[in-house]
Amino acid sequence: MSTLTIDIRKADPRDAAAIAEVHAESWQGAYSGMIPHRVLSGMITRRGAAWWANAIRRSATVLVAELGGEIVGYATIGRNRARELPQQGEIYELYLKPEYQGVGLGSRLFAAARRRLTDHGLRGLVVWALEDNANALSFYAGFGGRDIAEGVEVFEQRALRKIAFVWD
Ligand SMILES: CC(C)(COP(=O)(O)OP(=O)(O)OC[C@H]1O[C@@H](n2cnc3c(N)ncnc32)[C@H](O)[C@@H]1OP(=O)(O)O)[C@@H](O)C(=O)NCCC(=O)NCCS
C-alpha cells in the first residue's frame, strides 16, 4: 500500500501551468450554468500559465495543495479589499479540482491559508462566495464563518449576489 502525502506550500512560477489547469477545471465545475458561458470561458482563457506565473512572481500570495506530487488545489490570499469590513486578511480564492473535492483537502487548504494570514500579522479574515454556490456557503459556515455582508458581482448582463463570511 502506498501513502499519498499532502503538502501545502507557497507556489513557485514553475507551478503556473498546473495551477492554470486547476483553475480551469474547478471554475468550470463550480460556475458553469451560473456565470454566463461566454464570460466564464473568457475568465478561464485569460488566466493561463503566463497569467499565473506573473501572479506568483508579483506580490500575490498563491498557495498550492499538492497530493502525491500533483497540484490539486490553490488558494490566493492577502489584505482584505472591502473597506467597510474591519477584518484585515482575505482569502480571495480557494479551489480544488472537482475529483479531489469532498475529502478534506479544502479544509486543510483553508486552515493553512488562515494560518499564513495570521503569521503575516493580519487579524481577522473575510471570504466572499457567490450566493448560488451552495457548497461554498456550507463549507464556510461549517468553519464558523459569520455571513455578515452582501454584495453583487456583475458578469455581463447577469448580476449575481455574493456573501461575505468573516472570522475575527
Ligand atoms: C468549496 C471547497 C473549497 C471545499 O473543499 P472540500 O475539500 O471539497 O471540502 P472538505 O472535504 O474539506 O469538506 C469540509 C466541509 O465542506 C462541506 N462540503 C464539502 N464538499 C461539499 C459538497 N460537495 N456538498 C456539500 N457540502 C460540502 C461540508 O460541510 C464539509 O464538512 P463535513 O466533512 O463535516 O461534511 C471545494 O469543494 C471546491 O473547490 N469547490 C469548488 C470551488 C468553490 O466553490 N470554491 C469556493 C469559492 S468561494
The ligand as an ORCA input file, in Angstrom:
! r2SCAN-3c Opt
* xyz 0 1
  C     -15.575     24.524     -1.523
  C     -14.335     23.645     -1.480
  C     -13.079     24.505     -1.401
  C     -14.418     22.781     -0.212
  O     -13.300     21.919     -0.137
  P     -13.509     20.356      0.040
  O     -12.190     19.711      0.120
  O     -14.426     19.887     -1.020
  O     -14.221     20.305      1.446
  P     -13.898     19.301      2.640
  O     -13.849     17.900      2.112
  O     -12.712     19.785      3.370
  O     -15.224     19.428      3.496
  C     -15.420     20.371      4.522
  C     -16.894     20.690      4.671
  O     -17.360     21.385      3.500
  C     -18.687     20.988      3.180
  N     -18.687     20.350      1.863
  C     -17.626     19.924      1.160
  N     -17.982     19.411     -0.019
  C     -19.306     19.501     -0.059
  C     -20.260     19.133     -1.032
  N     -19.898     18.558     -2.182
  N     -21.539     19.396     -0.776
  C     -21.905     19.974      0.399
  N     -21.041     20.336      1.351
  C     -19.766     20.108      1.124
  C     -19.113     20.043      4.235
  O     -19.775     20.816      5.206
  C     -17.807     19.504      4.795
  O     -17.937     19.169      6.128
  P     -18.012     17.603      6.560
  O     -16.753     16.984      6.082
  O     -18.124     17.687      8.051
  O     -19.214     17.063      5.884
  C     -14.223     22.710     -2.692
  O     -15.330     21.820     -2.704
  C     -14.189     23.431     -4.011
  O     -13.116     23.736     -4.521
  N     -15.362     23.686     -4.612
  C     -15.474     24.308     -5.902
  C     -14.932     25.684     -5.912
  C     -15.526     26.604     -4.888
  O     -16.723     26.675     -4.760
  N     -14.651     27.289     -4.185
  C     -15.024     28.287     -3.233
  C     -15.268     29.571     -3.961
  S     -15.577     30.866     -2.843
*
